[in-house]
Amino acid sequence: MTRPSLIFSIRGVPSPLVAWRDVALNAAVGLTSTSIDHEVEAAMREAQRRLAMTAWRKLFTLAVNETRVEDKYFMLLKRADEMERANLITSEEWRKLVQQAGTSLASTAECMGGAG
């Protein structure tokens, strides 16, 4: 009976030697598992940020009837708050989103013969 070699893999699972080889290769080009993890995490966070901002913009541009204008405004504020709490946007970006939501609400109220 022959034993599988630890140098290659056992049933498709890389051996510790293969893992160390990969670490050594990454170190040779200046990459560590930590820097790779941070890069992956940063890319995932940016993807989450883009999705959240896209969803906010879609809600912002959504046409609503006059009875739902305030609902839309409060949903925009809630989503902006959630994005800031999740650290997807900065406080400055949050202020801009809230300002846009407020401007939209005010302009809609003027169009409907409200304040103005």
N, C-alpha and C positions, 0 to 999 in steps of 0.2 A: 504494500500500500504506500503510495507516495503522498507526501504532505504538500499542500500548496505553499508556494514561496511567499514570504511576507514582503518581498521586494516589490511585487507587482500588485496583485489584489486577490482577495478571497471572495469568490462569488460576486464579483463586480464592485465590491466595496473597497475603496482605495486603502492601502495600508498606511500606517503612520509614516513610513519612509517616503511614500508618495506625497503625503501632506506636507512633510517637512521640506521636500524638494520644491513644492509650489511656494511655500513661505520664503525659501531661499531665493527663488527666481523673482518673486515680487520684491524682496528686499534689494535685490541687485538693480532693479529699475526704480527704486525709491518708493515702492508701494508697500504699505503694511495692511494687515487685515483691518486695523482701526481706520486708516484713511479711506480704504475701500468702503467700509461700512458707512462712514460719514458721507462719502460721495453718493452712495445709494440712497441714504436717508435724505440727503438734500434734494436729490432728484425726485424722490417720492413726495416730499413736502411741496416742491414746486409744482408737481402735477396736481396735487390736492388743491393748492392755491389757485391754479388756473381753472380747475373745475368749479370751485366755489365762486370765483369772480364771474365766470361765464354764466352760472346759474343766477347770480345776482343781477347781471345785465339783462338776461332774458326776462326775469321778473320785472325789472325796471321798465323795459320797453313793451311789456304786455299791456294791451289796451283793456281797460276795465270800464264798466258803466259807473255812473256817478254814485251809486249806492255802495260801491266797493272801493272807492278811492282811498278812504282812510284805512281800510283793511290792507290794501296794497302797501301803503306807507308804513304801517306798523310791521308788516312782514319784511319789508326792506330793512327796517331798523333792526329787527330781530336777527336777520341773516348777517348783517354787518357786525352785530355784537358777537354772534357765534364765531365768525371768522377771526375777529380780534382775539377772543378768548382762546382759540385754537392756535394762536400765533401764526395764522396764515397771512394776515395783513398787519401793517404797522398802525399806530394810533393816528398818524397823519392820513393814511389811506382810509381809515375808519371815518375820520372827520369829513373827508371829501365825499364818501358814499352817503353819509347822513345829510350832508348839505345838498347833494343831488336829489335825494329823496324828498327833502323839505321844499326845494325849488319846484319839483314836479307837483307836489301836493298844492303849493300856493298857486301855481299857474293853472292847475285844473280847477281850483276853487274860483279863480277869476273868470275862467271861461264859462263856468256854470252860473255866473252872476252873483257869486259870493263876495268875499272881501275884495277890496281893490280900489 
